[in-house]
Amino acid sequence: MEGKGVSDVYDGYDADEASSSVTKDCSTCSELSHSTRKLSVILGEFKENKIMEASPIRKAVESLETELQKAKALVASPRYASSPNKRIEEITENLGRSIGLVLFASHDVSINGKEKLEALRREMMSAAPFSAASSDSKSDFLVDVVTEEYDNIVEEIIEEEKVFSCSSVEDVVLYLKCGNDEQLKVALFGLNTLISDGTTSCEWIDTEGVIPILFSRLSSTNSVNRLSIIKNLRSIIAQNDEIKGKMAEVDYLSALVKSLTRDEDERREAVGLLSTLSDVSAVRRRIGRIQGCIVMLVAIFNSEDQTASDDAGKLLAALSSNTQNALHMAEAGYFKPLIKYLTEGSDMSKILMATAISRMELRDETRASIGEDGAIPPLVKMFKEGKLEAKLSSLSALQNLSTLKENTKRLINSGIVPSLLQLLFSVTSVLMTLREPASAILARIAKSDDMLVNHDIALQMFSLLNLSSPIIQIHLLEALNSIISHPRASKVRRKMKENGSIQLLLPFLTESNPEIRIGAFSFIYTLSKELSDELMDQLGETHVLTIVNTLSSSTSDNEKAIAAGILCNIPVTDKKATDILKKANLLPVLVSIMSSKQANSTNSTTPLSSELIENIAGVLIRFTITTNVKLQLYAGENRVIPVLVKILSDGPIIAKCRAATSLAQLSKNCLNLRKSKKSTWLCVHPSKEAFCEVHNGYCFVKTTFCLVKSGAVSPLIKILEGDQREADEAVLEALSTLLQDEIWENGCGFIEKVAGIEAIIKVMEFGSVKTREKAVWILERVFRVEDYRVKYGAMAQVVLIDLAQNGEAQLKPTVAKLLAQLELLQFQSDYF
């Protein structure tokens, strides 16, 4: 290695000496000749040591050999005798510096010839042209120079990793091809140096087979070398752009795609190289066919590595010129190319893309992404304006997208509804295949409030029911049920009733297809909520019996719930309906349904739905009305009361409210039905357990409907203690039946015994007006008892004073009486 000469350093160190022009004498020539001969012998001996394999020593010796050759050349020159003194001095100093470098590199090892080399260096330093006066200072300075040079060499060795193996271009190629991983690492560094120096050419790379060699090693070496290989390939392209074509082989591209799956740095370099290569048409054509490539590119595009993401985006854009690639991108979750084809592509491309959407299994977030990216308008345009194949593919795609609420709004805004209805009314045979997806889309769209803008749409769909196939009927009924169930659809519901829609749907109640049958039931149920007295007339006895039969035979809880809901909506005052339902044995059917649920409530994996329980509880109210004791006894004999008590414990809150109503109706007749303790006509005297402390007589669940004996009082109180307020009024109504004039004191005692008074006070604070009114009525009786005034008065007075000041007008007289009972207010207070 040629280093910086010592004489160059001296140029700034001792200007006077360096600039003096002195003619050399014979002793100077003789000394240099002698030194070169002696150094040749010593160096030959030195190089025989095995320690020469050490990189620093070998490198230093190579530098010394270079300087020795220069010295020999000068001595052998014919003009040596006339050479300027400065040139001889330079050669001598470089030799001395190089000898010092070898000695420095081997300072910590024992080596033959080392002492001879040291002696020669001292001999040269003491000889002319150095003066005695300056030799020590120059020796010290030379040590500094040697140390600096040695440090430079060591740095180069660390950087080049055994560069002795790649001392030539031929070595670089050799170790690129055949070297182990460590040798390959050094060779790659050497190649990078050659590329950076601009010493490589396209011809040389081609001749030496560098590209095939690098791609071959890419598949077999370690991660560090793979990264270096890809960087070198990118550098080669940067120097020789025309060489891209030589990297377009499928095997090469496959190796790069494999690198997309590796660590972040390698992935970033690989996608950058692929992006650069995508300028070549052959690369674009081949890369999309490599398994996993597009999936990885989409993943990188969505990653947080911005550089890699940008390159992946560029590559995806380049690949999307191929429709098949665009489809693969869509399958990987990248839809922009697909949507671009839908908007700008040929008719066949549009059909291809729409068909792909229709066949994909999409998650809702993917449907949202496709809708947000603008797929729906071009699909709707295809449906409206395209030929049959375009219409079918676009409708199928829209059907897949329409399951998402946000997309249904986009569909409505696109103006597709009139076109869908027009298609459904069409009798053209070639369009018949389009009616099913069209009806499915309508069913999805109908869930949106925006469909209520045109009230005639529901009537138009309804008119199609009898003209359609079963599948279309299912979709139309789904759409109709969605529309009429909207809270703001009162006008639509009124028009439906006016047009006799219930009578038109009744035949569907016996339809063998369960989806059609349940759809018809749902439609009638929704309208029945607003029909009131007209409902029984519209249904007729035959269809009422059909509904009862459905409750007893259907295996669908949903269908049973809807059927029970229709019966629940028939007014309880309709005696004719009650007689029909009783004759149809509805009550045993309902009890059976609820009993099976109760029997399996602990272990059942499919408990009855809340809606079914609520509607059954609603129907039971009909059979417990206070004015018909005979019907109440019928209900008692059919074990209705245990069902009602069970609902109080674990039913939904609406069902609890309805159960409490039924129990209240039954309990109002309990006092009259009890068996008096003093009665003398009893053939068999009841047991002591039958005696009721509240009714002061003998009570039985089935025949006197006693709340105490049925165990209903505690679950009623628990409802008041809970957080749901919907059943409070009905519960208080039931409890008030224990406080009738003849038994009020006994009733107050029993309610107090089960800790019910505190719960009633709580309800008075948070309940509705009617609930408060009923609670105040109960408390007025409770506080007639002095013990209860003392025990609960302080708790109640805060709520009562607030009601006196801020409560409703109708409550104030009773509240005033309560406060007076608590001695907080005179009965005739001017405050009221």
C-alpha angles and dihedrals in degrees: 000000000000111000136182109292121242089230088061089057092047090056087082098032107058109011096173095055094041093051098047113109109215127163113238121240130220093264091061092053091045093050093052092047091047092049094051092050093047092045091053091057094045093046092052090053091044094054092058090073117104089222086077087087088074107103100226094048093045092049092050092049090050089054091049092050090053092053091045091055089052091051093048090049091053094047092049092048115111088225093052093108090056096043113125118258090240092060093050090047090052093050092047094049092048090052091049091047092050092047088051090050091054091048091048093050091051098038094115098046135070111240136165115252094021094114092048090051092050091049092050091050090053091046091053092046092053094045128086136311088045114081121224092239095058102031096093095049092045090048091054091048090048089055089055091050092048091050091051092048091048091052090051091051093049090051090051090050093051090048097046098039105218094343089178086088091059104040090136141035088252090057091051091055092042095054093041087059104035110011126114119247093278093047090045089054091055092044091052089053089050091049091051089052092051091050093047091050090052091236094128124084135192088249093052092047089050095045094048092044092234096157096053090043093052094047090047091054092044090070096048112033135080128278095262092054093043090057090048092048093053091047090051091050090052090048091051090054091047089056097037113025093179090065091075090091091062089061095056096093113125092234091053093049091046090055090052092048089054088056088059087072096054135080123323098260094047091044091051093050093044095051089046091054092046090049090053092047092051088084085077112084093215090057092051090048095050106034096065089059094057109105114252095005099114093041090055093045091054090049091050090046089057094045128104093244098103096193093050091042092054092050091047090051091051091048093047090051090052093048094047090076083085113072093213090056090050089055092050089051090053091050087053091051101262107118107166096095090048092051090047089056089049089054103036108013131104120276091260092049090051091051090048092052095044091050090051092054091049092055099044122104098229131192117219092252089055091049088051091051092050091049093047091049090059107257098136102066095054091045091051089048090052090052094049099041108020131094124260097282091047091048093050096047093045093048091049090050092048090049089058092048096043095074087082116082094220090055093051088060089051089050093052091047089052090063096240098137098081090047091051092050091046089053092050091053092048118110094191107127096218090058096050092093089060096057096079097056089040092055091046090054091048089053090055095043092050090069089071122090088225090075089071092072090087111045093189094065092080092050091050091052092045091055089058096058098091092043098055141083119255094261092051090046089055091052093045093050090048090052093046093049091050092051100046093044093062110111089230094050097092092121091051091049091049091052091049092053092046090053093054095247094157093058090048091053099044093088088059090064089080095043112135093219104085095207092055092044094050090046090055092046090051092050093051091044092055093049092043091067090071101034099076110163093013095059099083092048092051094047100044126201095279095057092041087059089048089055092050090049089052090055091053099041110029119104092203118092088200092056091046091050092052092046091050089047092057091051090045089058093056104101113258088225091066099102093182091058090048091053092049092049092046092051089048088058091238094153096060088047092054094046090049092053092049094043092052088052092048092048091053100032094109100048102020115117091197109046119184116280119258090240093055093050091046093051094045089051087051093053091049090063087071091060096048103050111144096230094063109059091169090058090046090054088050088053091048092051089052091056095249095145097063088049090053093048091049090052088053089058104044110002126110115274096257090052089049090053092051093045091052089051091054092047091049090052091050095044093054089071095043095093092056094044098048120109109245118237089227095050112130100188097070110119093200117031112229120244122261090252089065093061113106118211092203101048092034091226143068113301132187130189098229099041109028099027093222115185091206096053093042091056092237100130098075096049088047090055091047089058089057090049092052129087099248115089103187095097100041097100093049091046093051089047089056093046091048089063086071090058100059113145095263096049106022095118093051089047093051090051093051094047089050090049091057092046094250101137094072090051091051091051090051092052090050088061099049107021133102123270093267091045092052091047091054092044092051090050091054094045091051087063094042093053092053083082111078094212090058092047089055094044101042105017097094091050093050100041095073091055093041094051090050089051090048091054103034108012131107119287095242090059098052099082093053092042089052090053090051093050089049089051087054088049090242096114139022114246093240097043114160087222088082 
